[in-house]
Amino acid sequence: MSSLRPTPERPGLWVSAPASTANWVRPAEPAQGEWWCRCGLHRTASGHLAVSRLVAEHGSHQAHCPTRREQPCQHCGKPTTHRSHGAQGWPAHPDCYSAWAERPTEQRRRAKAAKAITNRQRQRAQARRTRLALEAQGFDTDTAAALISGGLVPVDPDD
């Protein structure tokens, strides 16, 4: 049961109330409540009245908590307090969430395209160095180009 209680690393609200006591004079154990906020605020209460006040205080604090201030939506830029992945995620409106969630896929696609461009530039630079080396060894431009590209050089019938 203690694993369900909030901690500074896992903020939230926890309430434990005994079963109905209509036929009992008093319950075996009083109601208990506890909450942690991501801003560091921590409250506990024991007893039905104190726990109901605790729940009300938690709700009113969440509306004014400094860690829940409005931030721009990462997709459309409009102010929002909605967090798509809890306290650690970037804020996004619920209707923008699907577009925001696809962002890593788009980033991977763009990174792959950038890597392909870098590889082509590297290949062209290597081909340029090879062509210059072949021409320095006495090969003519067409032969060097054919050797680099893997193309066939037309056979000269006079040879």
N, C-alpha and C positions, 0 to 999 in steps of 0.2 A: 504494500500500500504506500510505503514511503517513496517509491519510485515515481508515483504520480504527483507528488508534491512539487510545486514550483521551486526553482533555484535561481541564483543570479544568472547562470548560463542558460536556463530554460524558464524565462518569465511566464507568468500566468496566474490563474486563480484556482484555488482548491478549496472545496467545501465538503465537510463530512457531517451529516445529520443523522441521528438515530431514527429507527423505524417509528411508525405511529405509536403513540403512547396513550391512546384514548382510555384504556382500562387500567393504566398504571398511575400511581400517585405521582411519580416523577421518573424521568428516563434514567437508564443505567449510566449513560455518559452524555455530557452536554454536546451540543453542536460545536464544531470547530471549523475555522476557516483561516486561510493564509493566502497572500498574494505577493508576488515580486513583479516589479516593473523593470523594463530594460533601462530606465533612467537610474535605477539603483534603489528606488523606494521599496520598502518592505513593511508589511503589516500582517499581524495575526490577531485572531479574536477567538473567544470561547463563550458559548452561550447563544441561544437562539436570537435574542435581540442584538447582541454585539455582532454576530455573523451577518445578520441582515443589514446592519449599518456598514459592515465591511464590504459587502457586495455592492451597496449603493456608492460607497466611497471609491471603489475600484472603477465602477462605470463612469463616475464624474471625473476621476483622474485621467482615464484614457482619453477623454475628449480634450483635455488641456495639457497632456504630457508633452514636454519639449522634444522628446524623441519622435513624436508623431506629427511634427510640423509638416506643412504642405511642401512638396517637392515637385519639380516638373516631371511629368510622365516621360519615360525614356523613349516613347514612340511618337506621341503627338505634341508633347511639350506643355500641355495644359496642367495647371496645378492639381495635385492629387495627394491623398494620404494613404492610398491603397498600396500595399506591399505584396508583390506577386510571390515572393519566396520568403515570407516571414521577415524577421528583423534584418537578415543579412542581404536580402534581395533588393534590387532596384525597384522603385515604385513604377507602377503602370496601371492605367484604368482597366477595369475588368473587360471592357470591349476591345481594348488595345492589347490585351494579354497574349492572344494567339499570335499576333504579329511580333510582339516582343519576344515570345518564347522561341520563335523560329530564327531569331537573331544569331545564335551560335552556328546554326546550319549555314546561314548566309555568310557568316565570318569564315567558316571553314572553306566554303566555295571560293570566296575571294582570295583566301590565303593560298589555295591550290592553284588558282589562276595566276597569282603573283609569282609563285614558285615556278610555274611553267614558263612564264616570261623570262625569269632570271636564268633558267636552264637554257632557253633559246639564245639569250644574249651571251652566255658563257660558251655555248657551242659555236656561235658566230665568231667570237673572239679567238677561239682555238683554231677555227678554219682560217681566219685571217693570218694568224701566226704560222700555220702550216703552209699556206700559199706563199708567204714571204720566204720561208725556208726553202721551199721547192724552187722558187724562182732564183734564189741565191745559188742553188746548186746547178742552175743552168736549164731547168725545164721551162718551156714556153708557157704563157698564161693559160691557153686552152687546155694543155695537158695537166697543169697544176689544178685547174678548176675541175677537170674530169676525175683526177685522183681524189680530191677532197670530197666531191659529191658522190663518188662511187659510180659515176657514169662511165660509159665506154668512150674511148677516143676512136674516132673514125680511122680506119687503117688507110695509110697513104699507098695507093697502088704502085707508086714509083719505087718504094723501098723494097 
